[in-house]
Amino acid sequence: MNLEPLLEHVEPVGQLPPVDRWHPQQTGEMDLRIVSDGRWIHEGTVIGRPRLVRLLSTLLRREQDGHHYLVTPVEKQRIQVEDRPFVIVDAEQDGKDWWLTTNVGDRLCLGEEHRLTVSDTPDGVAVPEVAIRFGLSARLGRNVFYRLVECAEQRTTETGLVELGFTSGGVWQPLGELPDGAS
């Protein structure tokens, strides 16, 4: 499938389009897959143009059925996502807050609206993720995870488990549970 018809209804710069308010009648499925390391693969070929990936990412949403769709005012195309559509590739501390950046250029402050949760990858490994927008989330990249672990502290949960994490935006941000005897 040619991506041009899908993109002709979208401006390449400016604010995010309101994909959460678009409900097109024309639907389909396209051969586009986002693999767990954040690469976008269209018809078997990695999309190598970062601006195109960024543009496509602004059209992406996850719906109640759990599937991911590229959406414009006139059509909606289902795509495949191996794990999470985005990867956190950078983290920087500003005072008491941490700012995260995704592989597609989204930047957000960890806090009440954007908080870390720990969930399993398709391989069964517990890795933190953070909500981004429109039902979409990003996994912490390995380098970012280890950077945050260096600044983390331990806390005992209400159930008695030892958890590693930190506070940002006045909210506890968990990085994961420590195994028994590892503290």
Order of alpha helices (4+ residues) and beta strands (2+ residues): alpha-beta-beta-beta-alpha-beta-beta-beta-beta-beta-beta-beta-beta-beta-alpha-beta-beta-beta
